Amino acid sequence: MKTTIDIPEPLYKQAKIRAVETGQTLKHLVLISLSRELEFPTATAEVGKSFRERRKLLPGFVRAMKAGAFRPSKGLRDITEQISEDRDAR
């Protein structure tokens, strides 16, 4: 089956360079990449989630959080929320 897709110029250039470096055609590179994505969809399943939802916390950090170590002072927000929102904004 044939189809037409629009690929942003920088992404196209990266893909073309990778294909040349590995001795493949661009078509083969795209087919392999698409196959991998469909085979292992969990790798990108979290793309829409915020940093706060995706983060993996160390057990010691979780204990400290539950103990209230990161609760904000009066009038301030939770610092972990502020950091997560900052990362999402980037």
Phi, psi and omega in degrees: 000142177252148177210164178238132176227151175265124179246128177304141184310312181298321179292319178300315181298317178299316181294318180296317178298314179299319179298316179294316180300325183263003177072029180248168170275160177298321179302314181296317179301315180295317180296317178297315181297318179294319178299317179297317180298319181285332179284324183235069185291341183292340181299326181245007182296337183266007184302320183283349182279152177287164178303319182298324180284331183271340189297149176249118184264141175289146182306320179296323179292319179299316179299316180295320179297315180295330179282354177092015183296336185246017178292141182286156172286174181304131176081355180253156178267164176301125183298327180293326176292320180297317180295316180298316179296322178297317179294322179296326182289338181284000000 
